[in-house]
Amino acid sequence: MTRKIGIIGMGHVGQAVAQQIITNGYADDLVLIDKNEAKVGADALDFEDAMPNLTSHTNIIVNDYRALKDADVIISALGKIALTDNPDNDRFAELPHNREQVQAVAEAIKASGFNGILIPITNPVDVITALYQEATGLPKAHVIGTGTLLDSARMKRAVGKGLGVDPRSVSGYNLGEHGNSQFTAWSTVTVLDQPIKKLAQARNLDLDQINEDARMGGRYVMVGKHYTNYGVAAAAVRLANVVLNDAHEVLPVSNYREEYGTYLSYPAVVGRDGILEQLQLELTDEERYKLRRSADFIAEKIKESK
């Protein structure tokens, strides 16, 4: 079966997504779409020049929304904002610009007849995911934001460094908004087969500082190079592969939770048909409060964006 992925927006993030997909041979057909025709055409040619030295081949299609009709996955990586325009690392500073783009892109996606899984990366991702779902009319289970899949990875990186283990040996989740109201649900975090709070006491780990490192990880990268791309691209590609492979993997992604009336990040089983099952975590009272507060914040921002 042919695997087909579309990427909309070929800025720093879209490029990194496309590079990972092409280098690893994750798709047979890749549709690249960007308003800057010269740029996306140059990217396509550059990728084609790379293929003779790769172990797989990818067919590249440029700026043709009609080619998205039979795509399995579309990844929305549109959006651009400079660090100087957003000194407080507020993802909502991007909303006015990105909201207009999303409406136009959503209409084009809908017109193409696409009925696969839509994965928004575009910030503020929880609000943008909701806007995409409403504008395209796709089922809520088929529109999935990358959400705190990246924040959870940042938490695992910080915990892993603190304990001297590979971050893949750390399990657990950051929940809520992919933004300033997200938090590490420490009750879900285990490493070395032990609860993190037990290890933190024994090994002098500052969990508050690790939580802040996860929350502000993007800011640290932005200060150094004025954009982030590799971490979120890896999250998006992982999510796309889980869909393509019907892997039924549990991921902390932005999905619509009926009890909160909004999109937010909470672990769910993901497969070929999108969100297959939503988990119910045994959170502490404090974590439930933080999650409700984050959900209310997202819901209010979605309301304001309309």
N, C-alpha and C positions, 0 to 999 in steps of 0.2 A: 504494500500500500504506500502510495506517495505521501510524503510528509511535507506540508506546505505551511510556511510561517510568513506573516506580514509584519513589517516594522514601519511605523509611522513616526517620522521625526528622526533625522540623521545627524543630530548634534553629537556632543561628546558621549552621551549615554547610548543613543541609537547606534553609533559606530561601534561602541564596545560590545553591545548585544550582537550585532551582525558579525563582528569578528569572532566572537566565541562560537556562534552557530556554524559559521563557515569553516573555521579551523578544526572544529571537532566533528564536522559532518552530521550535525543534528537535523538538517532539513535537506530534502531533495530540491525543493523550489523555495526561493526566498524573494519576497516582494519588498522593495525598498521605496518608500514614499517620502518626499520632502518638497517644500515650496521652492527651495533653492535648486533649480534643475541642474545648474552647472555643478554644484557640490555633490548631489546625489549621483549624477552621472560619473563624476570623477571617482567617487567611492566605489561604484560598481566596477569600473575599469581596474581600479587598484586591487580589488578583491579577485577579479579574474586573472590579473597578473600573478597573484599569490598562488592560485590553484595548481599550476604545474609542480609546485613544491609541497603540496599537501597530499594527504592519503585518501581524500574523498573529493567528489565533485558536487557543486551546488549550482543549479540554474538560477540566474538572477534576473528579475523583472523589475523595471524602473518606472515609477510614477504612473501605474495603471491600477486604479481602484477596482476596475472590473475583474482583475486577476485575484481579488480577495474573495470572490464568491465561494470558491471551494477551499479556501484556506482553513486549516485546522485551528490555528491560533493567530490572533493579531496582538502585537505588543505596541502600546501607545507610549512613545518616548518623546512626544512633542513638548515644547516649552523651553524657555530660555530666560534667565535673569542673572545679572551680574552681581558679584559680591558687594560692589559699591552701592547697588540699589537695594540691598537687603542686609544691612550691617548687623541686624539682630537675629539672623538665621531663622526668620519667620517664613515658613513655607506658604503662608497665606498672602504674602506679598506677591506671589506668582499668580494668584487666582484671577484677578481681572484680565490679565493677558491670556492665560491658558483657557479660561472659560470660553472666550470667543472662539478660539481655535478648536476647542473640543466640539462645540455646537456644529461648526462647519464640517469637521471630520466625521462626526457621528452621522450626519446626513448622508455623506458620501459612503460610509460603511453600510448604512441601511439600504441605500440605493443599489449597492453591489449585490445584495442578496446574501451576504455573509450570515452564516448561522453556526459558527464555531464558538470558541472561547476567546473572550476579549480580556487582555491583561493590561490595565493601565499602570504605568510607572509615574506618569505626569503628576506633579505636586500642585496643590495639597491632595495627596493621592486618594484619601477616603472620600473627600467631596467630589473629586474628579470621577472616581469610580461610580458614585451615585448619579452624577450628571450623565455619564456615558450610558448607564443602564436605562435611564429614563428616555434619553434622546434616541437611542437605537431600538428600544423596545425588546431587547434581548432578555431572556429569563434572568432573574437575579443570580441564580446559581451559575450562570455562564459569563458573568462579568466579575472578575476577581482582581483586586488590587494587590500589588506586591506587599503593601502594608508594612508590618513589623517583622517580616522575614529578614529584612536588612538589620533592623534594630536588635533582633534576637541574635543575629550573627555577630554584631558588635559586642553584645554582652558576652557571648561565648568566647570571643577573642580576648576580652579583658579578663574573664575568669581563668581561661586557659593560661594566659601569661602569668597571672598571679599564682597559679598552682603548678606551673611548669608542665602542662599537658597540652596535647593537641586540642584546639577548640572544638573539633568534631567529637571529642570525648565528653563534652559538656552538653547536657540536655536541659530544656526549659524554654520559657517564652517571655518575650516582652509583649504587652497587650495594649489595646486601645488605639489611639490615633498614631499614625506615622507622623509624629510632630512632638511639640513640647509637652503635651499632656500624656504621652505614652509612659509606661513604667515597666520595670522588671518585676514579674510575679515570682518572688523568691521561693514561694511555697512549691513552685513547679520545677525548680532548678536542682539538678543532682549532678555530681561529678565524682569519679572514683567510687561509684556505687553508694554514695552517701549524700544526704541532704546538704545543700551548700551552707546553710546556716550553722550546721554542726562543724563543718570544715573551717568556716570563717573564724569561729572562735578558737579553734585549735591552731590555726595557721596565721592568725592576725590579718585576715583579709578585710578590707574596708568596703562593705557592700554598698554603702551610700556613694562612695566614690566610683565604684564600678557602674552603678546605675547612672550616675552623671556622665561617665565616659560613653556609655551606650546612647544616652539621650543626646549628647553633644558631639558624637563621633563625626557626623557630617560637617559640623562647624570646623573642627580641627583640619579636616581635609580641605574645606573651602578656603581657609586662611592660607594654606600652603600652595594651592594651585588654582584657586578661584572657581572650581567646579568639582563635583563628585561624579564618578562614572563606573568604576570597576566593581565596587561592592554591589550597587543596585543592579547593574547589568547581570552579575552572577546570580542574584536573587531571581530576576525575571527569567533568565534562561533555565534555571532550575525548575521554576514553576511551569514554564512551557514544556519542558521535558516530562515532568510528572503527568501533564495532560496528554501529551503525545503517546506516552508509554502506558497510559491507563494504570499508573503505579499505585493508586490508592494510598498515597503517602499523607501523613499528618503534617500540616504546615500552618504556621501562624500568619495567615494572609487576611487581607481586608475582604470580608464577606458580610452579606446582609444578615443581621441578627434581629429576628422578629421581636424578641423581648426588649431590645433597646431601640427598635424602630429606626435603625440606621446601619450603614456600613461601618465596620471597625475591625481591627485585627484581633482574631480569636482563633485558636487552632481548629482546623477542619480537615476531613479526609477529602483529598483532591484526586480526580481521575479524568478520564476522557470526557465525561459528562459534567465536568466542572466540580462544584461543591456537592459531594456525595453524602456526607454526614457531618453534622456539627457536634463538636465535643462539648461536654459539660464539666468544667474543671471544679475541683473542690478548693476554692480560693478562701483566703482569710477575710475577715470582715473589712479590714483596711484595704485589701486588694479589690474587693467588691465595690467599695466606696470610690476608689480611684478609677475603676473601670466605668462606673456610672457617670462620674464627673467627666471623664474623657468622652464618653458616648454623647452626653448632653452638649458638650462643646462642639463635637462634629455635627450633630443634628442642627444646632443653631447656625453653624456656618453654611450648611447645605440650604437651610431656609433663606439665609441672607443672600445666597448666590443666585437665587431664582428671580 
